[in-house]
């Protein structure tokens, strides 16, 4: 029998109604054998995530303040889910143990992880599946890095002992037995790890949207969904701000070549987005796969005659940034000019110092640091076969009345990145989308 691993986000497990939807999805196919659960998310715009309440408890104890009001809200949240589902289940001992740990100043990671831990117990009970604590099969090294090989070895053996199981997301254990959480995309990463260990045929990541959209719906009206995207395209789009699933969180399945299906818990019949290692180039597919962007960048502009013949010029400039703890995003250059795109937050308190150090290091004829830059990436595996793609990107910006400040095209021709002023961000996104998506 083939194996599917499913991960459900916090919005998909926020209350009993969503638990029922999840159970219907899981039970609809016997291949859906391993489920990764997040902590309960918001039920409405005014609600609070359980994980945020747990963090609040941690902060209160750090300041020797009472946690009772917050902790009772957490307890009632789970008790309501259990009651509404009609389960014969009590978490009283778990709550007592967790509260005692919080009052005795347990680590922040342990406290935060209890949201997933408790929700996975409830979901396992409701589904009739086994419960596997993530600390028994997901491991970190002494330096806090993820121990991929030990995890894959131990978790594979553990899963083979359970035909159907629920595993809490977001955390694992350190060599000394303490709990450690993942820093980004925690439950997504757990789902990916479980899929690799289970040698899954498919990893289904269930959330509250029907896959990736071709553009941010906050800026582009009703953008189309992406049916198929490659890992490389995902990396480009997620790096530039697409947030449905971060590329780092799917690295284990990428290594194993396991496809991912992004699905909508509230609309399970929707196809969603398939994330695959490779996709055939087809004339039926659009020229671009998606558009994404981010604000908050600055440009360091240098000019110097004969810069191109000055050995080590770029190295000395980048050493200044490195010594100030600043990494660069892009480095478009000319014969006598050099532009360095950096995060504005990284340099906001260091502008004058960085300018002075660069001046001493390379003696430019001109240097300036300009804020208010937004970067927009146009990504697509079909772009390599397209004639005039860059022209159409630039034309779309021009037609929108936008002046492009920076251009950078990858050698693989998978993406084109342009820099514009932040005030032109939305107009640029809309213009490019309209140009390529009819």
BAGU-304582 format. One record per residue (C-alpha): x, y, z; residue number from 0; residue in three letters. Coordinates in steps of 0.2 Angstrom, whole numbers, padded with zeros to 4 digits, always signed. Layout:
<nodes>
[node [X; Y; Z]; NUM; ALA] ...
</nodes>
This chain:
<nodes>
[node [+0000; +0000; +0000]; 0; UNK] [node [+0006; +0017; -0004]; 1; UNK] [node [+0010; +0030; +0010]; 2; UNK] [node [+0004; +0047; +0012]; 3; UNK] [node [+0009; +0059; +0026]; 4; UNK] [node [-0002; +0074; +0030]; 5; UNK] [node [+0002; +0090; +0039]; 6; UNK] [node [-0012; +0101; +0046]; 7; UNK] [node [-0009; +0119; +0051]; 8; UNK] [node [-0016; +0128; +0065]; 9; UNK] [node [-0030; +0135; +0056]; 10; UNK] [node [-0035; +0118; +0051]; 11; UNK] [node [-0036; +0112; +0069]; 12; UNK] [node [-0042; +0127; +0077]; 13; UNK] [node [-0059; +0120; +0084]; 14; UNK] [node [-0070; +0104; +0084]; 15; UNK] [node [-0078; +0109; +0067]; 16; UNK] [node [-0061; +0109; +0059]; 17; UNK] [node [-0056; +0093; +0068]; 18; UNK] [node [-0071; +0084; +0059]; 19; UNK] [node [-0065; +0091; +0042]; 20; UNK] [node [-0048; +0084; +0045]; 21; UNK] [node [-0055; +0067; +0051]; 22; UNK] [node [-0065; +0066; +0035]; 23; UNK] [node [-0050; +0070; +0024]; 24; UNK] [node [-0039; +0057; +0033]; 25; UNK] [node [-0051; +0043; +0034]; 26; UNK] [node [-0056; +0045; +0015]; 27; UNK] [node [-0040; +0036; +0010]; 28; UNK] [node [-0032; +0022; +0019]; 29; UNK] [node [-0015; +0028; +0011]; 30; UNK] [node [-0016; +0043; +0023]; 31; UNK] [node [-0007; +0035; +0037]; 32; UNK] [node [+0004; +0048; +0046]; 33; UNK] [node [-0003; +0064; +0052]; 34; UNK] [node [+0007; +0079; +0058]; 35; UNK] [node [-0003; +0091; +0069]; 36; UNK] [node [+0000; +0109; +0073]; 37; UNK] [node [-0006; +0119; +0089]; 38; UNK] [node [-0024; +0126; +0088]; 39; UNK] [node [-0023; +0143; +0077]; 40; UNK] [node [-0035; +0157; +0077]; 41; UNK] [node [-0054; +0153; +0076]; 42; UNK] [node [-0057; +0171; +0070]; 43; UNK] [node [-0048; +0188; +0068]; 44; UNK] [node [-0050; +0192; +0087]; 45; UNK] [node [-0044; +0175; +0093]; 46; UNK] [node [-0027; +0171; +0099]; 47; UNK] [node [-0016; +0156; +0094]; 48; UNK] [node [-0013; +0143; +0108]; 49; UNK] [node [+0006; +0145; +0105]; 50; UNK] [node [+0005; +0164; +0107]; 51; UNK] [node [-0003; +0161; +0124]; 52; UNK] [node [+0010; +0148; +0129]; 53; UNK] [node [+0023; +0161; +0125]; 54; UNK] [node [+0014; +0173; +0136]; 55; UNK] [node [+0014; +0161; +0150]; 56; UNK] [node [+0033; +0160; +0148]; 57; UNK] [node [+0035; +0179; +0148]; 58; UNK] [node [+0024; +0181; +0164]; 59; UNK] [node [+0034; +0168; +0174]; 60; UNK] [node [+0050; +0177; +0169]; 61; UNK] [node [+0043; +0193; +0177]; 62; UNK] [node [+0036; +0183; +0192]; 63; UNK] [node [+0018; +0187; +0187]; 64; UNK] [node [+0003; +0176; +0189]; 65; UNK] [node [-0001; +0164; +0174]; 66; UNK] [node [-0018; +0158; +0180]; 67; UNK] [node [-0029; +0169; +0168]; 68; UNK] [node [-0019; +0164; +0153]; 69; UNK] [node [-0017; +0146; +0157]; 70; UNK] [node [-0035; +0143; +0160]; 71; UNK] [node [-0039; +0150; +0143]; 72; UNK] [node [-0027; +0137; +0136]; 73; UNK] [node [-0035; +0123; +0146]; 74; UNK] [node [-0053; +0128; +0141]; 75; UNK] [node [-0048; +0129; +0123]; 76; UNK] [node [-0043; +0110; +0123]; 77; UNK] [node [-0058; +0106; +0134]; 78; UNK] [node [-0070; +0114; +0122]; 79; UNK] [node [-0063; +0104; +0107]; 80; UNK] [node [-0064; +0088; +0117]; 81; UNK] [node [-0081; +0091; +0123]; 82; UNK] [node [-0088; +0096; +0106]; 83; UNK] [node [-0080; +0081; +0098]; 84; UNK] [node [-0088; +0070; +0112]; 85; UNK] [node [-0072; +0062; +0117]; 86; UNK] [node [-0069; +0051; +0132]; 87; UNK] [node [-0052; +0060; +0135]; 88; UNK] [node [-0045; +0070; +0150]; 89; UNK] [node [-0029; +0080; +0149]; 90; UNK] [node [-0030; +0085; +0167]; 91; UNK] [node [-0013; +0077; +0171]; 92; UNK] [node [-0005; +0084; +0156]; 93; UNK] [node [-0011; +0102; +0161]; 94; UNK] [node [-0005; +0099; +0179]; 95; UNK] [node [+0012; +0094; +0172]; 96; UNK] [node [+0014; +0108; +0160]; 97; UNK] [node [+0008; +0121; +0172]; 98; UNK] [node [+0021; +0115; +0185]; 99; UNK] [node [+0034; +0115; +0172]; 100; UNK] [node [+0030; +0133; +0167]; 101; UNK] [node [+0030; +0139; +0186]; 102; UNK] [node [+0047; +0131; +0188]; 103; UNK] [node [+0054; +0141; +0173]; 104; UNK] [node [+0055; +0127; +0160]; 105; UNK] [node [+0063; +0132; +0144]; 106; UNK] [node [+0054; +0143; +0132]; 107; UNK] [node [+0055; +0129; +0118]; 108; UNK] [node [+0047; +0116; +0130]; 109; UNK] [node [+0033; +0128; +0134]; 110; UNK] [node [+0029; +0133; +0116]; 111; UNK] [node [+0029; +0115; +0110]; 112; UNK] [node [+0015; +0110; +0122]; 113; UNK] [node [+0002; +0117; +0110]; 114; UNK] [node [+0007; +0104; +0096]; 115; UNK] [node [+0009; +0090; +0109]; 116; UNK] [node [-0008; +0092; +0117]; 117; UNK] [node [-0017; +0094; +0100]; 118; UNK] [node [-0009; +0079; +0093]; 119; UNK] [node [-0015; +0069; +0108]; 120; UNK] [node [-0033; +0075; +0105]; 121; UNK] [node [-0032; +0071; +0086]; 122; UNK] [node [-0025; +0054; +0088]; 123; UNK] [node [-0039; +0050; +0100]; 124; UNK] [node [-0052; +0056; +0088]; 125; UNK] [node [-0045; +0047; +0073]; 126; UNK] [node [-0041; +0031; +0083]; 127; UNK] [node [-0023; +0032; +0078]; 128; UNK] [node [-0007; +0029; +0089]; 129; UNK] [node [+0001; +0044; +0096]; 130; UNK] [node [+0020; +0046; +0093]; 131; UNK] [node [+0029; +0060; +0103]; 132; UNK] [node [+0040; +0070; +0092]; 133; UNK] [node [+0054; +0070; +0105]; 134; UNK] [node [+0056; +0051; +0103]; 135; UNK] [node [+0060; +0052; +0084]; 136; UNK] [node [+0066; +0070; +0080]; 137; UNK] [node [+0083; +0075; +0085]; 138; UNK] [node [+0095; +0090; +0086]; 139; UNK] [node [+0114; +0090; +0088]; 140; UNK] [node [+0123; +0098; +0103]; 141; UNK] [node [+0125; +0115; +0093]; 142; UNK] [node [+0106; +0116; +0090]; 143; UNK] [node [+0107; +0110; +0072]; 144; UNK] [node [+0094; +0097; +0065]; 145; UNK] [node [+0102; +0080; +0066]; 146; UNK] [node [+0094; +0074; +0049]; 147; UNK] [node [+0103; +0056; +0049]; 148; UNK] [node [+0099; +0051; +0066]; 149; UNK] [node [+0081; +0057; +0064]; 150; UNK] [node [+0078; +0048; +0048]; 151; UNK] [node [+0086; +0032; +0055]; 152; UNK] [node [+0076; +0032; +0072]; 153; UNK] [node [+0060; +0039; +0065]; 154; UNK] [node [+0060; +0026; +0051]; 155; UNK] [node [+0061; +0012; +0063]; 156; UNK] [node [+0048; +0020; +0075]; 157; UNK] [node [+0035; +0023; +0061]; 158; UNK] [node [+0037; +0005; +0055]; 159; UNK] [node [+0029; +0000; +0072]; 160; UNK] [node [+0014; +0010; +0069]; 161; UNK] [node [+0002; +0008; +0054]; 162; UNK] [node [-0007; +0024; +0058]; 163; UNK] [node [-0001; +0038; +0069]; 164; UNK] [node [-0002; +0056; +0074]; 165; UNK] [node [+0015; +0066; +0077]; 166; UNK] [node [+0015; +0083; +0084]; 167; UNK] [node [+0024; +0096; +0074]; 168; UNK] [node [+0037; +0110; +0078]; 169; UNK] [node [+0049; +0101; +0090]; 170; UNK] [node [+0061; +0087; +0094]; 171; UNK] [node [+0074; +0084; +0107]; 172; UNK] [node [+0092; +0088; +0111]; 173; UNK] [node [+0105; +0075; +0116]; 174; UNK] [node [+0102; +0079; +0134]; 175; UNK] [node [+0084; +0076; +0132]; 176; UNK] [node [+0077; +0094; +0133]; 177; UNK] [node [+0064; +0100; +0120]; 178; UNK] [node [+0070; +0111; +0106]; 179; UNK] [node [+0058; +0119; +0093]; 180; UNK] [node [+0062; +0123; +0075]; 181; UNK] [node [+0065; +0141; +0071]; 182; UNK] [node [+0055; +0143; +0055]; 183; UNK] [node [+0041; +0133; +0047]; 184; UNK] [node [+0041; +0121; +0062]; 185; UNK] [node [+0027; +0110; +0058]; 186; UNK] [node [+0030; +0110; +0039]; 187; UNK] [node [+0047; +0104; +0043]; 188; UNK] [node [+0041; +0090; +0054]; 189; UNK] [node [+0029; +0085; +0040]; 190; UNK] [node [+0043; +0084; +0028]; 191; UNK] [node [+0054; +0074; +0040]; 192; UNK] [node [+0040; +0062; +0043]; 193; UNK] [node [+0037; +0060; +0025]; 194; UNK] [node [+0055; +0056; +0021]; 195; UNK] [node [+0056; +0043; +0036]; 196; UNK] [node [+0040; +0035; +0030]; 197; UNK] [node [+0047; +0034; +0012]; 198; UNK] [node [+0030; +0042; +0008]; 199; UNK] [node [+0024; +0043; -0010]; 200; UNK] [node [+0016; +0060; -0007]; 201; UNK] [node [+0017; +0073; +0007]; 202; UNK] [node [+0001; +0083; +0008]; 203; UNK] [node [+0002; +0100; +0017]; 204; UNK] [node [-0015; +0105; +0022]; 205; UNK] [node [-0019; +0123; +0026]; 206; UNK] [node [-0032; +0137; +0023]; 207; UNK] [node [-0028; +0141; +0005]; 208; UNK] [node [-0029; +0130; -0011]; 209; UNK] [node [-0011; +0130; -0015]; 210; UNK] [node [+0001; +0144; -0021]; 211; UNK] [node [-0006; +0159; -0030]; 212; UNK] [node [+0003; +0167; -0045]; 213; UNK] [node [+0004; +0183; -0035]; 214; UNK] [node [+0000; +0191; -0019]; 215; UNK] [node [-0019; +0193; -0018]; 216; UNK] [node [-0016; +0209; -0007]; 217; UNK] [node [-0009; +0218; -0022]; 218; UNK] [node [-0017; +0208; -0037]; 219; UNK] [node [-0035; +0205; -0038]; 220; UNK] [node [-0040; +0186; -0039]; 221; UNK] [node [-0023; +0179; -0045]; 222; UNK] [node [-0023; +0162; -0053]; 223; UNK] [node [-0018; +0146; -0043]; 224; UNK] [node [-0001; +0138; -0048]; 225; UNK] [node [-0005; +0120; -0053]; 226; UNK] [node [+0013; +0113; -0053]; 227; UNK] [node [+0029; +0121; -0047]; 228; UNK] [node [+0047; +0114; -0045]; 229; UNK] [node [+0057; +0115; -0030]; 230; UNK] [node [+0069; +0127; -0038]; 231; UNK] [node [+0054; +0139; -0043]; 232; UNK] [node [+0047; +0137; -0025]; 233; UNK] [node [+0064; +0142; -0018]; 234; UNK] [node [+0065; +0158; -0029]; 235; UNK] [node [+0047; +0163; -0024]; 236; UNK] [node [+0048; +0159; -0006]; 237; UNK] [node [+0064; +0169; -0004]; 238; UNK] [node [+0055; +0184; -0012]; 239; UNK] [node [+0041; +0183; +0000]; 240; UNK] [node [+0028; +0170; -0005]; 241; UNK] [node [+0023; +0163; +0012]; 242; UNK] [node [+0012; +0147; +0009]; 243; UNK] [node [+0027; +0136; +0012]; 244; UNK] [node [+0045; +0140; +0015]; 245; UNK] [node [+0057; +0131; +0005]; 246; UNK] [node [+0069; +0127; +0019]; 247; UNK] [node [+0054; +0118; +0028]; 248; UNK] [node [+0053; +0105; +0013]; 249; UNK] [node [+0072; +0101; +0011]; 250; UNK] [node [+0070; +0083; +0018]; 251; UNK] [node [+0057; +0078; +0005]; 252; UNK] [node [+0066; +0088; -0009]; 253; UNK] [node [+0082; +0077; -0005]; 254; UNK] [node [+0071; +0061; -0006]; 255; UNK] [node [+0062; +0067; -0021]; 256; UNK] [node [+0045; +0066; -0013]; 257; UNK] [node [+0031; +0077; -0021]; 258; UNK] [node [+0021; +0089; -0011]; 259; UNK] [node [+0003; +0093; -0013]; 260; UNK] [node [-0003; +0110; -0005]; 261; UNK] [node [-0021; +0107; -0001]; 262; UNK] [node [-0036; +0117; +0007]; 263; UNK] [node [-0044; +0109; +0022]; 264; UNK] [node [-0060; +0119; +0019]; 265; UNK] [node [-0060; +0114; +0000]; 266; UNK] [node [-0053; +0097; +0000]; 267; UNK] [node [-0059; +0094; -0018]; 268; UNK] [node [-0048; +0108; -0025]; 269; UNK] [node [-0033; +0101; -0034]; 270; UNK] [node [-0021; +0112; -0025]; 271; UNK] [node [-0003; +0115; -0030]; 272; UNK] [node [+0009; +0101; -0034]; 273; UNK] [node [+0028; +0104; -0029]; 274; UNK] [node [+0039; +0092; -0039]; 275; UNK] [node [+0058; +0090; -0042]; 276; UNK] [node [+0056; +0092; -0061]; 277; UNK] [node [+0042; +0097; -0072]; 278; UNK] [node [+0041; +0094; -0091]; 279; UNK] [node [+0042; +0110; -0101]; 280; UNK] [node [+0026; +0113; -0110]; 281; UNK] [node [+0019; +0125; -0122]; 282; UNK] [node [+0002; +0124; -0113]; 283; UNK] [node [+0010; +0131; -0097]; 284; UNK] [node [+0011; +0149; -0095]; 285; UNK] [node [+0028; +0158; -0098]; 286; UNK] [node [+0029; +0162; -0080]; 287; UNK] [node [+0025; +0152; -0064]; 288; UNK] [node [+0023; +0166; -0052]; 289; UNK] [node [+0028; +0184; -0046]; 290; UNK] [node [+0033; +0188; -0028]; 291; UNK] [node [+0042; +0203; -0020]; 292; UNK] [node [+0047; +0211; -0004]; 293; UNK] [node [+0050; +0229; +0002]; 294; UNK] [node [+0063; +0235; +0014]; 295; UNK] [node [+0079; +0236; +0004]; 296; UNK] [node [+0093; +0249; +0002]; 297; UNK] [node [+0105; +0252; -0012]; 298; UNK] [node [+0123; +0256; -0009]; 299; UNK] [node [+0129; +0264; -0025]; 300; UNK] [node [+0148; +0266; -0029]; 301; UNK] [node [+0156; +0274; -0044]; 302; UNK] [node [+0175; +0275; -0048]; 303; UNK] [node [+0184; +0277; -0064]; 304; UNK] [node [+0193; +0261; -0070]; 305; UNK] [node [+0185; +0251; -0056]; 306; UNK] [node [+0185; +0235; -0067]; 307; UNK] [node [+0204; +0235; -0068]; 308; UNK] [node [+0206; +0237; -0049]; 309; UNK] [node [+0211; +0220; -0042]; 310; UNK] [node [+0201; +0216; -0026]; 311; UNK] [node [+0189; +0231; -0027]; 312; UNK] [node [+0173; +0221; -0024]; 313; UNK] [node [+0181; +0210; -0011]; 314; UNK] [node [+0186; +0225; +0000]; 315; UNK] [node [+0169; +0232; -0002]; 316; UNK] [node [+0161; +0216; +0003]; 317; UNK] [node [+0173; +0214; +0018]; 318; UNK] [node [+0166; +0230; +0025]; 319; UNK] [node [+0149; +0223; +0024]; 320; UNK] [node [+0154; +0207; +0032]; 321; UNK] [node [+0163; +0215; +0046]; 322; UNK] [node [+0147; +0225; +0050]; 323; UNK] [node [+0137; +0209; +0050]; 324; UNK] [node [+0128; +0213; +0033]; 325; UNK] [node [+0124; +0201; +0019]; 326; UNK] [node [+0120; +0207; +0002]; 327; UNK] [node [+0105; +0202; -0008]; 328; UNK] [node [+0110; +0207; -0026]; 329; UNK] [node [+0126; +0214; -0034]; 330; UNK] [node [+0122; +0222; -0051]; 331; UNK] [node [+0138; +0231; -0058]; 332; UNK] [node [+0145; +0240; -0073]; 333; UNK] [node [+0162; +0244; -0078]; 334; UNK] [node [+0164; +0259; -0067]; 335; UNK] [node [+0149; +0256; -0056]; 336; UNK] [node [+0144; +0244; -0042]; 337; UNK] [node [+0127; +0243; -0034]; 338; UNK] [node [+0124; +0232; -0018]; 339; UNK] [node [+0106; +0228; -0013]; 340; UNK] [node [+0105; +0225; +0006]; 341; UNK] [node [+0091; +0224; +0019]; 342; UNK] [node [+0087; +0241; +0026]; 343; UNK] [node [+0085; +0234; +0043]; 344; UNK] [node [+0103; +0227; +0043]; 345; UNK] [node [+0111; +0244; +0040]; 346; UNK] [node [+0099; +0256; +0048]; 347; UNK] [node [+0110; +0260; +0062]; 348; UNK] [node [+0126; +0258; +0053]; 349; UNK] [node [+0124; +0269; +0037]; 350; UNK] [node [+0137; +0282; +0041]; 351; UNK] [node [+0150; +0270; +0048]; 352; UNK] [node [+0148; +0258; +0032]; 353; UNK] [node [+0150; +0273; +0020]; 354; UNK] [node [+0165; +0279; +0029]; 355; UNK] [node [+0173; +0262; +0030]; 356; UNK] [node [+0170; +0258; +0011]; 357; UNK] [node [+0177; +0275; +0007]; 358; UNK] [node [+0193; +0271; +0017]; 359; UNK] [node [+0194; +0254; +0009]; 360; UNK] [node [+0192; +0258; -0010]; 361; UNK] [node [+0191; +0277; -0011]; 362; UNK] [node [+0176; +0278; -0023]; 363; UNK] [node [+0173; +0294; -0033]; 364; UNK] [node [+0155; +0293; -0027]; 365; UNK] [node [+0145; +0284; -0014]; 366; UNK] [node [+0127; +0285; -0009]; 367; UNK] [node [+0115; +0274; +0001]; 368; UNK] [node [+0097; +0275; -0004]; 369; UNK] [node [+0082; +0267; +0005]; 370; UNK] [node [+0065; +0263; +0000]; 371; UNK] [node [+0068; +0249; -0013]; 372; UNK] [node [+0057; +0235; -0017]; 373; UNK] [node [+0062; +0219; -0026]; 374; UNK] [node [+0051; +0209; -0037]; 375; UNK] [node [+0055; +0192; -0044]; 376; UNK] [node [+0047; +0185; -0060]; 377; UNK] [node [+0049; +0166; -0059]; 378; UNK] [node [+0046; +0152; -0072]; 379; UNK] [node [+0054; +0137; -0079]; 380; UNK] [node [+0047; +0141; -0096]; 381; UNK] [node [+0056; +0157; -0097]; 382; UNK] [node [+0071; +0149; -0104]; 383; UNK] [node [+0061; +0146; -0120]; 384; UNK] [node [+0052; +0162; -0121]; 385; UNK] [node [+0058; +0176; -0133]; 386; UNK] [node [+0057; +0194; -0126]; 387; UNK] [node [+0052; +0189; -0108]; 388; UNK] [node [+0064; +0202; -0101]; 389; UNK] [node [+0057; +0215; -0113]; 390; UNK] [node [+0039; +0211; -0108]; 391; UNK] [node [+0044; +0213; -0089]; 392; UNK] [node [+0052; +0230; -0093]; 393; UNK] [node [+0037; +0235; -0104]; 394; UNK] [node [+0025; +0231; -0091]; 395; UNK] [node [+0034; +0242; -0078]; 396; UNK] [node [+0035; +0256; -0091]; 397; UNK] [node [+0017; +0255; -0095]; 398; UNK] [node [+0013; +0257; -0077]; 399; UNK] [node [+0024; +0272; -0076]; 400; UNK] [node [+0037; +0264; -0065]; 401; UNK] [node [+0056; +0268; -0067]; 402; UNK] [node [+0066; +0252; -0064]; 403; UNK] [node [+0081; +0255; -0052]; 404; UNK] [node [+0089; +0238; -0053]; 405; UNK] [node [+0089; +0223; -0065]; 406; UNK] [node [+0096; +0206; -0061]; 407; UNK] [node [+0093; +0190; -0071]; 408; UNK] [node [+0099; +0173; -0066]; 409; UNK] [node [+0111; +0163; -0077]; 410; UNK] [node [+0098; +0148; -0077]; 411; UNK] [node [+0085; +0160; -0084]; 412; UNK] [node [+0073; +0154; -0071]; 413; UNK] [node [+0070; +0172; -0064]; 414; UNK] [node [+0071; +0190; -0068]; 415; UNK] [node [+0073; +0202; -0053]; 416; UNK] [node [+0070; +0220; -0054]; 417; UNK] [node [+0071; +0234; -0041]; 418; UNK] [node [+0059; +0248; -0040]; 419; UNK] [node [+0054; +0262; -0027]; 420; UNK] [node [+0043; +0255; -0014]; 421; UNK] [node [+0029; +0268; -0019]; 422; UNK] [node [+0028; +0259; -0036]; 423; UNK] [node [+0028; +0241; -0029]; 424; UNK] [node [+0009; +0237; -0031]; 425; UNK] [node [+0008; +0245; -0048]; 426; UNK] [node [+0023; +0235; -0054]; 427; UNK] [node [+0016; +0219; -0048]; 428; UNK] [node [-0001; +0222; -0056]; 429; UNK] [node [+0007; +0228; -0072]; 430; UNK] [node [+0018; +0212; -0074]; 431; UNK] [node [+0004; +0200; -0069]; 432; UNK] [node [-0008; +0208; -0082]; 433; UNK] [node [+0006; +0207; -0095]; 434; UNK] [node [+0009; +0188; -0093]; 435; UNK] [node [-0008; +0182; -0086]; 436; UNK] [node [-0023; +0185; -0097]; 437; UNK] 
</nodes>
